[in-house]
């Protein structure tokens, strides 16, 4: 990477959740002259987690990198920053996968395995466990975005996926992403 043009930095941070943490963490990004181009933020248990990709000129990214150790101490967070590059076009087709079932260990691993052996990349994954209304039964849901290679036959893949899910007693849908 040269010293001209856009540079990219991925930042992850983890720490105790509290009001104002997003502003405290994103303010130095703006003050450094960088821009947040993609981010995911959530609270898991009592912990706040963020993953964001920022862009900016070389000097702005370097300035932000330099601020990380002090920011980590000031905000009492574990922060990791890593240089990256803009993601190249994949050429595949984005599909959404929605799965609901009774909760039990191994569901995410089994789903990941199904896609992995077919060279299908998982782009985004969101899962949660919750209690079903009325019965209180522990349920699991997964929302996954996958990138299906253009040379795969979609109808065949859908049939294989639904058979796979039926065998595991998972209620599932595989449909094109609407972007």
Rosetta blueprint (number, residue, H / E / L):
1 X L
2 X L
3 X L
4 X L
5 X L
6 X L
7 X E
8 X E
9 X E
10 X E
11 X E
12 X E
13 X E
14 X E
15 X E
16 X E
17 X L
18 X L
19 X L
20 X L
21 X H
22 X H
23 X H
24 X H
25 X H
26 X H
27 X H
28 X H
29 X H
30 X H
31 X H
32 X L
33 X L
34 X L
35 X E
36 X E
37 X E
38 X E
39 X E
40 X E
41 X E
42 X E
43 X E
44 X E
45 X L
46 X L
47 X E
48 X E
49 X E
50 X E
51 X E
52 X E
53 X E
54 X E
55 X E
56 X E
57 X L
58 X H
59 X H
60 X H
61 X H
62 X H
63 X H
64 X H
65 X H
66 X H
67 X H
68 X H
69 X H
70 X H
71 X H
72 X H
73 X H
74 X H
75 X H
76 X L
77 X L
78 X E
79 X E
80 X E
81 X E
82 X E
83 X E
84 X E
85 X L
86 X L
87 X L
88 X L
89 X L
90 X L
91 X L
92 X L
93 X E
94 X E
95 X E
96 X E
97 X E
98 X E
99 X E
100 X E
101 X E
102 X E
103 X L
104 X L
105 X L
106 X L
107 X H
108 X H
109 X H
110 X H
111 X H
112 X H
113 X H
114 X H
115 X H
116 X H
117 X L
118 X L
119 X L
120 X L
121 X E
122 X E
123 X E
124 X E
125 X E
126 X E
127 X E
128 X E
129 X E
130 X E
131 X E
132 X L
133 X L
134 X L
135 X L
136 X L
137 X L
138 X E
139 X E
140 X E
141 X E
142 X E
143 X E
144 X E
145 X E
146 X E
147 X E
148 X E
149 X L
150 X L
151 X L
152 X L
153 X L
154 X H
155 X H
156 X H
157 X H
158 X H
159 X H
160 X H
161 X H
162 X H
163 X H
164 X H
165 X H
166 X H
167 X H
168 X L
169 X L
170 X L
171 X E
172 X E
173 X E
174 X E
175 X E
176 X E
177 X L
178 X L
179 X L
